Amino acid sequence: MTGAKILITGIAGFVGSHLTDLILQEAPQSLVHGIVKESSLIEQQPNLAQLAGKLDLRLHTLDLTSEADRLAALVAEIQPDYIFHFAAQSLPSQSFAQPGPTLMNNTLSVLNLLEATRKAVSKSGGKYNPVILNAGSGDVYGYIEPEDLPVRENQPFRPGNPYAVSKISQEMLGYQYAKSYKLQIINTRAFNQVGPRQNPELATSAFARQIAQAEKGLVEPIVRVGNLDASRDYTDVRDMVLAYWLAVTGGKCQAGEPYNLCSGRDWQMKTILDMLLEMASQPLKVEFDPARMRPSDIPIIRGDCTKFQKVTGWQPTIPLEQSLRDLLDYWRNELK
């Protein structure tokens, strides 16, 4: 594919920046437009500056929740072939502290994006109709019982935090706009992701960052942790962005339909911590920190992505050990 016009919201984030890396490999002739809420976010992802010299990359500072008219004008002007929506308040822990802002941000951002697209499609008389990746979360399943495993797309929603509720709203808007306006919206439900550039407020990245800090003598040789009994289904972010790419470019995913994206294997948090500790250059103690506990936590999550694999052939290929090592090396390089 050459010459595609691509719009990525949240391009400076964890997933958005990795997708931009992938586009350089898969479609280097593309024109990529990225939206960030604040220009300072761009500085947090230096890889974007590096990519600008290799990829036709244009960045726009815009608030998706409050600048609907500017967003509509941008979509109408660009008329992207593919839209990837990653902008969100993506921390379940933060959603407990800020449920209102989480719901407003994650719902309004996708609503304004879909409205902007609907208007551009309507104005074109249907000649223009992009494919939209509406990036949802496996968190929507919430309180999973052992008999529910592995979780498939027909599993009822039992959200366990405000973030999950916001992602349900986001997906339902995607479904409604696909059905009401015939927009080509692909709804995905990504389970846990891991890899370089991950937010340190998430457990795996928090472990790795603390280890890197201790190795450099910046903190005591202690890793502070929350619940280590929980098990999660992890996929490397670089495998995940390939799944997103195949979802919109493959032409076989059905508009409005949900698709799980996951590895199909769960790992206990204690096992993940032990793997990272084995990679450390020095012995470290582990201490329980009550502040790192959530008001509610699901014991085990394991997904089934057979539905997505059947239409795309996607398979995760990066082992968890490599993901964790790359994450640890990322923090070793980031910390001064």
FENFENBEL-V694616 format. One record per pair of residues at least 12 apart in sequence whose ideal C-beta (glycine too) atoms are under 10 Angstrom apart, sorted by the first residue. I is the first residue (numbers start at 1). GAP is how many residues later the second one is. Records with the same first field share a line. If there is no record, write none. Layout:
# FENFENBEL-V694616
I->GAP + GAP
This chain:
# FENFENBEL-V694616
1->22 + 25 + 26 + 28 + 29 + 80 + 81 + 244 + 248
2->25 + 26 + 27 + 28
3->24 + 26 + 27 + 28 + 53 + 78
4->19 + 22 + 23 + 25 + 26 + 27 + 28 + 76 + 77 + 78 + 244 + 245
5->25 + 26 + 27 + 28 + 51 + 73 + 74 + 75 + 76 + 77 + 78 + 125
6->13 + 14 + 17 + 21 + 24 + 25 + 26 + 27 + 28 + 50 + 51 + 72 + 74 + 75 + 76 + 77 + 78 + 124 + 239 + 242
7->24 + 25 + 26 + 27 + 28 + 51 + 53 + 67 + 68 + 71 + 72 + 73 + 74 + 75 + 76 + 77 + 78 + 106 + 109 + 110 + 123 + 125
8->12 + 15 + 24 + 25 + 26 + 27 + 28 + 49 + 51 + 72 + 74 + 75 + 76 + 77 + 78 + 79 + 125
9->24 + 25 + 26 + 27 + 28 + 51 + 53 + 55 + 62 + 74 + 75 + 76 + 77 + 78 + 79 + 100 + 101 + 104 + 126
10->24 + 25 + 26 + 27 + 31 + 54 + 74 + 75 + 76 + 77 + 78 + 80 + 99 + 125
11->21 + 22 + 23 + 24 + 25 + 30 + 31 + 34 + 37 + 46 + 48 + 49 + 73 + 75 + 76
12->22 + 23 + 24 + 25 + 26 + 27 + 28 + 29 + 30 + 31 + 32 + 33 + 35 + 36 + 47 + 74 + 75 + 185
13->23 + 24 + 28 + 31 + 32 + 73 + 74 + 75 + 77 + 184 + 186
14->31 + 72 + 76 + 179 + 180 + 181 + 182 + 183 + 184 + 185 + 188 + 191 + 223 + 226 + 227
15->69 + 71 + 73 + 75 + 120 + 175 + 178 + 180 + 182 + 183 + 222 + 225 + 226 + 229
16->18 + 19 + 20 + 25 + 29 + 32 + 68 + 69 + 70 + 71 + 119 + 181 + 225
17->17 + 25 + 27 + 28 + 29 + 30 + 31 + 34 + 69 + 179 + 180 + 220 + 224
18->27 + 29 + 68 + 175 + 177 + 178 + 179 + 180 + 218 + 219 + 220 + 221 + 222 + 223 + 224 + 226
19->13 + 15 + 65 + 67 + 114 + 116 + 218 + 219 + 221 + 222 + 223 + 225 + 226
20->12 + 14 + 25 + 27 + 28 + 31 + 32 + 35 + 37 + 64 + 221
21->26 + 27 + 29 + 30 + 34 + 176 + 216 + 217 + 220
22->216 + 218 + 219 + 220 + 222 + 223
23->28 + 32 + 34 + 59 + 61 + 218 + 222
24->23 + 26 + 27 + 30 + 31 + 33
25->217 + 220
26->215 + 216 + 219 + 220 + 223
27->28 + 55 + 218 + 222
28->26 + 27 + 28
29->26 + 27
30->25 + 26 + 27 + 50 + 51 + 52
31->24 + 25 + 26 + 27 + 47 + 49 + 50
32->16 + 19 + 20 + 23 + 24 + 25 + 26 + 27 + 48 + 50 + 52
33->23 + 24 + 25 + 26 + 27 + 41 + 42 + 44 + 45 + 47 + 50
34->14 + 17 + 23 + 24 + 25 + 26 + 27 + 50 + 52
35->24 + 25 + 26 + 27 + 28 + 29 + 36 + 39 + 50 + 51 + 52 + 74 + 78
36->12 + 23 + 24 + 25 + 26 + 27 + 51
37->24 + 25 + 26 + 27 + 28 + 29 + 30 + 50 + 68 + 72
38->23 + 24 + 25
39->20 + 21 + 22
40->21
41->18 + 20
42->17 + 19
44->153
45->152
46->288
47->149 + 150
58->20
60->14 + 18
62->12 + 25 + 50
63->24 + 42 + 45 + 46 + 49
64->21 + 23 + 24 + 41 + 42 + 44 + 45 + 46 + 47 + 48 + 49 + 52
65->22 + 36 + 39 + 40 + 41 + 42 + 43 + 44 + 45 + 46 + 47
66->42 + 43 + 46
67->45
68->40 + 41 + 43 + 44 + 45 + 47 + 48
69->43 + 47
70->42 + 46
71->38 + 41 + 42 + 44 + 45 + 46
72->40 + 41 + 43 + 44 + 45 + 46 + 47 + 48 + 51
73->43 + 46 + 47
74->42 + 46
75->37 + 38 + 40 + 41 + 42 + 43 + 44 + 45 + 46 + 53 + 55
76->40 + 41 + 43 + 44 + 45 + 47 + 48 + 52
77->43
78->42 + 52
79->38 + 41 + 42 + 44 + 45 + 48 + 49 + 51
80->37 + 40 + 48 + 50 + 51 + 52
81->47 + 48 + 49 + 50 + 167 + 168
82->48 + 49 + 50 + 51 + 102 + 162 + 163 + 165 + 166 + 167
83->30 + 31 + 33 + 34 + 47 + 48 + 49 + 50 + 51 + 100 + 101 + 102 + 165
84->47 + 48 + 49 + 50 + 51 + 102 + 157 + 160 + 161 + 163 + 164
85->24 + 25 + 28 + 29 + 32 + 47 + 48 + 49 + 50 + 51 + 85 + 89 + 100
86->47 + 48 + 49 + 155 + 158
87->18 + 19 + 22 + 23 + 26 + 48
88->14 + 17 + 18 + 19 + 21 + 22 + 47 + 48 + 49 + 75 + 78 + 79 + 82
89->12 + 13 + 14 + 15 + 16 + 17 + 20 + 73 + 74 + 77
90->12 + 15 + 16 + 45 + 47 + 49 + 73 + 76 + 77 + 103 + 109 + 111 + 112
91->70 + 72 + 108 + 110 + 111
92->45 + 47 + 67 + 68 + 69 + 70 + 71 + 72 + 75 + 109 + 110 + 202 + 204 + 205
93->68 + 70 + 108 + 109 + 110 + 133 + 199 + 200 + 201 + 202
94->67 + 68 + 69 + 105 + 107
95->44 + 66 + 67 + 68 + 69 + 70 + 71 + 72 + 199
96->65 + 66 + 67 + 198 + 199 + 200
97->65 + 198
98->64 + 65
99->62 + 63 + 64 + 66 + 67
100->62
101->61 + 65
102->59 + 60 + 61 + 62 + 63 + 64 + 65
103->59 + 60 + 62 + 63 + 66
104->62
105->61
106->31 + 56 + 57 + 59 + 60 + 61 + 62 + 63 + 64
107->58 + 59 + 60 + 61 + 62 + 63 + 65 + 66
108->61
109->57 + 61
110->22 + 24 + 25 + 26 + 56 + 57 + 59 + 60 + 61 + 62 + 63 + 64 + 67 + 75
111->58 + 59 + 62 + 66
113->19 + 21 + 60 + 61 + 64
114->18 + 20 + 56 + 59 + 60 + 62 + 63 + 64 + 67 + 69 + 71
115->58 + 62 + 66
117->12 + 13 + 15 + 60 + 64 + 66 + 67 + 68
118->59 + 62 + 63 + 64 + 65
121->60 + 61 + 62 + 63
122->59
126->56
129->52 + 53 + 54 + 55 + 126
130->53 + 54 + 55 + 118
131->52 + 53 + 54 + 55 + 116 + 117 + 118 + 119 + 120 + 122 + 124
132->42 + 45 + 46 + 51 + 52 + 53 + 54 + 55 + 116 + 123
133->41 + 51 + 52 + 53 + 54 + 55 + 110 + 111 + 112 + 114 + 115 + 116 + 120
134->33 + 36 + 37 + 39 + 40 + 41 + 43 + 44 + 49 + 51 + 52 + 53 + 54 + 113 + 122 + 124
135->32 + 35 + 36 + 39 + 51 + 52 + 53 + 54 + 55 + 105 + 109 + 112 + 126
136->28 + 30 + 31 + 32 + 34 + 35 + 36 + 38 + 50 + 51 + 52 + 53 + 54 + 122 + 123 + 124 + 125
137->26 + 27 + 29 + 30 + 31 + 33 + 34 + 51 + 52 + 53 + 54 + 55 + 56 + 124
138->13 + 17 + 26 + 29 + 50 + 51 + 52 + 53 + 54 + 55 + 94 + 95 + 122 + 123 + 124 + 163 + 164 + 165 + 167
139->18 + 20 + 21 + 22 + 24 + 25 + 26 + 27 + 28 + 29 + 50 + 51 + 52 + 53 + 159 + 162
140->15 + 16 + 17 + 18 + 19 + 20 + 23 + 24 + 25 + 26 + 27 + 28 + 29 + 30 + 31 + 32 + 49 + 118
141->12 + 14 + 15 + 16 + 17 + 18 + 19 + 23 + 27 + 48 + 50 + 119 + 157 + 160 + 162
142->13 + 14 + 15 + 16 + 17 + 18 + 19 + 22 + 23 + 26 + 154 + 156 + 159
143->13 + 14 + 15 + 16 + 17 + 21 + 153 + 155 + 156
144->14 + 16 + 154 + 155 + 156 + 157 + 158 + 159
145->13 + 153 + 154 + 155
146->153 + 154
148->152 + 153 + 154
149->82 + 84 + 117 + 151 + 152 + 153 + 154 + 155
150->83 + 110 + 112 + 114 + 115 + 116 + 151 + 152 + 153 + 154 + 155 + 156
151->38 + 40 + 82 + 109 + 111 + 150 + 151 + 152 + 153 + 154
152->106 + 108 + 151 + 152 + 153 + 154 + 155
153->34 + 36 + 104 + 105 + 106 + 107 + 150 + 151 + 152 + 153 + 154 + 155
154->104 + 153
155->34 + 105 + 148 + 149
157->14 + 15
158->140
160->134 + 135 + 136 + 137 + 138
161->133 + 134 + 135 + 136 + 137
164->134
167->22 + 23
170->17
171->14 + 16 + 17 + 18 + 85 + 87
172->15 + 84
173->12 + 14
174->12 + 13 + 14 + 81 + 82 + 83 + 84
175->12 + 80 + 81 + 82 + 83
176->80
177->78 + 79
178->76 + 77 + 78 + 79
179->76 + 77
180->76
182->73 + 74
183->72 + 73
184->64 + 67 + 69 + 70 + 71 + 72
185->63 + 68 + 70 + 71 + 72
186->58 + 61 + 62 + 64 + 67 + 68 + 69 + 70 + 71 + 72 + 73 + 122
187->60 + 66 + 67 + 68 + 69 + 70 + 71 + 72
188->52 + 55 + 56 + 59 + 60 + 65 + 69 + 70 + 71 + 72 + 73 + 117 + 120
189->69 + 70 + 71 + 72 + 73 + 114 + 116 + 119
190->43 + 45 + 47 + 50 + 53 + 54 + 69 + 70 + 71 + 72 + 113 + 115
191->41 + 42 + 43 + 44 + 49 + 69 + 70 + 71 + 72 + 73 + 75 + 110 + 111 + 112 + 114
192->12 + 40 + 41 + 42 + 43 + 48 + 70 + 71 + 74 + 75 + 109 + 111
193->41 + 42 + 43 + 44 + 45 + 46 + 47 + 48 + 68 + 69 + 130
194->14 + 38 + 40 + 41 + 42 + 43 + 44 + 46 + 73 + 78 + 124 + 126 + 129 + 130 + 132 + 133
195->39 + 40 + 41 + 42 + 43 + 44 + 45 + 46 + 123 + 127 + 128 + 129 + 131 + 132 + 135
196->12 + 40 + 41 + 42 + 127 + 130 + 131 + 132 + 133 + 134 + 135 + 137 + 138
197->40 + 129 + 130 + 133 + 134 + 137
198->39 + 125 + 129 + 132 + 133
200->13 + 131 + 134
201->91
203->22 + 23 + 24 + 25 + 27 + 29 + 66 + 69 + 70 + 89
204->28 + 30 + 63 + 65 + 68 + 69 + 71 + 72 + 116 + 119 + 120 + 123 + 124
205->122 + 123 + 125 + 126
206->17 + 18 + 19 + 20 + 83 + 86
207->16 + 17 + 18 + 62 + 65 + 66 + 68 + 69 + 70 + 73 + 77 + 79 + 117 + 120 + 121 + 124
208->15 + 64 + 65 + 68 + 71 + 72 + 116 + 117 + 118 + 119 + 120 + 121 + 122 + 123 + 124
209->14 + 118 + 119 + 121 + 122 + 123 + 125 + 126
210->12 + 13 + 14 + 15 + 66 + 70 + 74 + 76 + 121
211->12 + 62 + 65 + 66 + 68 + 69 + 70 + 71 + 73 + 116 + 117 + 120 + 121
212->64 + 68 + 69 + 115 + 116 + 117 + 118 + 119 + 120 + 121 + 122 + 123
213->118 + 119 + 122
214->66 + 67 + 68 + 69 + 70 + 71
215->65 + 66 + 67 + 69 + 113 + 116 + 117 + 120
216->65 + 115 + 116 + 119 + 120
217->65
218->117 + 118
220->64 + 65 + 67
221->59 + 61 + 62 + 63 + 64
222->62 + 63 + 64 + 65 + 67
223->50 + 53 + 54 + 57 + 61 + 62 + 63 + 64 + 66
224->61 + 62 + 63 + 64 + 65 + 66 + 67 + 68
225->44 + 45 + 48 + 61 + 62 + 63 + 64 + 67 + 68
226->43 + 62 + 63 + 64 + 65 + 66 + 67 + 68 + 71
227->42 + 43 + 61 + 65 + 66 + 67 + 70 + 72
228->40 + 41 + 42 + 43 + 44 + 45 + 46 + 58 + 60
229->39 + 40 + 41 + 68 + 70 + 71
230->36 + 37 + 38 + 39 + 40 + 64 + 67 + 68 + 69 + 70 + 71
231->34 + 35 + 36 + 37 + 38 + 39 + 40 + 41 + 67 + 68 + 69 + 70 + 71
232->30 + 31 + 33 + 34 + 35 + 36 + 37 + 40 + 66 + 68 + 69 + 70
233->27 + 28 + 29 + 30 + 31 + 32 + 33 + 34 + 67 + 68 + 69 + 70 + 71 + 72
234->28 + 29 + 31 + 32 + 33 + 38 + 67 + 82 + 86 + 89 + 90
235->26 + 27 + 28 + 29 + 30 + 68 + 70 + 81 + 83 + 85 + 88
236->27 + 80 + 81 + 82 + 83 + 84 + 86 + 87 + 88 + 90 + 91
237->81 + 86 + 89 + 90
238->78 + 79 + 80 + 84 + 85 + 88
239->22 + 24 + 75 + 76 + 77 + 78 + 79 + 84
240->21 + 22 + 23 + 74 + 76 + 78
242->19 + 70 + 72 + 73 + 74 + 75 + 76
243->16 + 18 + 19 + 62 + 65 + 66 + 69 + 71 + 72 + 73
244->17 + 70
245->67 + 69
246->62 + 65 + 66 + 67 + 68
247->12 + 14 + 61 + 64 + 65 + 67
249->63
250->58 + 61 + 62 + 63 + 64
251->60 + 61
252->56 + 58 + 59 + 60 + 61
253->54 + 55 + 58 + 59
254->53 + 57
257->50 + 51 + 54
258->49 + 50
259->46 + 48 + 49 + 50 + 51 + 52 + 53 + 55
260->43 + 44 + 45 + 46 + 47 + 48 + 49
261->42 + 44 + 47 + 48 + 53 + 55
262->39 + 40 + 41 + 42 + 43 + 46 + 54
263->39 + 40 + 42 + 52 + 53 + 55 + 56 + 57
264->38 + 39 + 40 + 41 + 42 + 45 + 51 + 52
265->37 + 38 + 51 + 55
266->34 + 35 + 36 + 37
267->35 + 53
268->31 + 32
270->16
271->49
272->48 + 51 + 52
273->13 + 51
274->12
275->45 + 46 + 48 + 49 + 50 + 53
276->45 + 48 + 49 + 51 + 52
278->43 + 46
279->42 + 45 + 46 + 48 + 49 + 50
280->48
281->51
